[in-house]
Amino acid sequence: MALDTLEVLFSGFQNEAILRSELRRLFRWLKDRGVTAIVTGERGETSLTRYGLEEYVADCVIFLDNRMEEQIATRRLRIIKYRGSKHGTNEYPFMIEEDGISVLPITSLSLEHEASTERISTGIQRLDTMLGGKGYYRGSTILISGTAGTGKTSFAAQFCKAACERGERCLYFAFEESPGQIIRNMRSVGIDLQPYLDSGLMEIHASRPMAYGLEMHLITMRKLLDIFKPDIVVIDPMSNLTNVGTQGDVRLMLTRLIDHLKLKNITTICTSLVEHENTGGINAEGISSIMDTWINLRFFENSNERNRGISVIKSRGMGHSNQIREYLLTDHGIEIKNVYLGPSGNLLMGSSRAVQEAEEISEVVAQKQEADRKKRELENKLKSLDAQISILSSEFEMQKEELDKLSSEDELRNKALANSRNKIAHMRKADKS
């Protein structure tokens, strides 16, 4: 049985004592007959209920509140008591929609999620290399922070594209740009998301942070997660939620959301806008501590130009690069450059890097030309020496032939002389000696 409301039912009673007696008799009558009754009542000025008796005679009391914060209304539910049953005592946000009432009972934080060892690519080969060569852990949460214009959305979109190419489902929560604007802007840097939206692998949910309170955002995101069942979630940018509540409220809301995503083993990318290069914005308030990987994007000013640099501040469970690398947003995607150090050991980017590279190339060319000149000089010397060797060899052979000829003539002459002596001796009948 449903009684809505007690104030209307007992509006004819002017005597408060009689009204209380009848109210007690009504509750006793319902309980004696085993009737499950839902009774609604208004809140009193100084008590939980109008008459100050209903909450004592009822077995279960549920308090509903519609609270205004920063001109934004949020409905909340709290179970005051429930006899004979264990129940939550926290406040739970709820939302009345076309398909009923949605209650989000995840206010209590938990650390019960599993830790996956599977690694998935970031979509950028050299960023994978910076993260131990294999990319992010599946089910982890990644924070990409940076000032305006550093390309946070581009990194998130590149990850979405890589996930969709693997056949995974991606849910993109946009708090700054419309879906059409995201698609157009990402296409300008070589990241075309439209095919994945058409195939149903990707969905973009865009809304203004000020549209409703943090709890309503939480409920909406939870509902979309249950409907779409994504493998990848992007929150871009989560820092815009600070316009809805305080830093502490946002931190608590995001902690609850991240716990829920980790329980479902969903890999999450959160982008965060920081106002100044040396500050962390919302990250300094503790959000970065609940992130598994933190990638920082920033500008470097040198030679009257601004260049972009990327670094991995932390990445739990893996060895990662500690270098700052230059990256470019080109018409064919994100290109991370190798680390390039100048003569003094400082990191060079942009035109300074181009000038230094040109100087080094020029120096290499000059060194090569000098080496080629010396090589030709040595080759000429070798040829000259080889010619001299040939001449000397020829002269050596001629002298050797001359020597051999003289030796042969001398031998013939001695042999002729000996023969002549033998003949003369034979003619004289001389003794042989």
Order of alpha helices (4+ residues) and beta strands (2+ residues): beta-alpha-alpha-beta-alpha-beta-beta-beta-beta-beta-alpha-beta-beta-alpha-beta-alpha-alpha-beta-alpha-beta-alpha-beta-beta-beta-beta-beta-alpha
